[in-house]
Amino acid sequence: MTKKRTITVERMDGQAAEHAQDAFRLVYAEAFAEPPYNETEDDVTATFRRFRSQARKATFRAVLARTEDNEPVGIAYGYPLSADTGWWDQLTNPVPDDMRREDGHRSFGLMELAVRESWRGQGIARRLHDMLLDGIDGERVLLNVHPDNKAASAAYRAWGYRKVGEARPWEGAALHDVMLLDLR
């Protein structure tokens, strides 16, 4: 019989997340190497170039889940979208101007949420999500999810997210569902 391991979730600002970048990278690389993402080492490298830039934003926040042995098992991070965000420009079909309006506080962009495969099904993703969003003062949360990631899509819907469109989050990306969680 295996002993159940204790998982702790730590909230971090950008500087702390940069110091823990190896842990974030390990979780990300493992989780996104799987279908439907099939990310390569080059993809991971590009993501972590963006991560360093994102972590330098004053409003960046992250959470990292680890075992009592300090093994990283899950990550989540994001930041409020600025007034000049390109998020809405990536949608395949335009949304009303009122939905597009950003001011640096209205919408929190959930950039990544991932749990290593052997740790899934234990509520870690929900803990990461809830701790990341705890205390934000925005009206809503936005994220992109690959529609073929059925488990993630189902979890987001169960947590109250709804699909508001489809987008290609970066050049050459597969079409992703854009989901919104209303916090009001």
Disulfide bonds with the S-S distance in Angstrom:
none
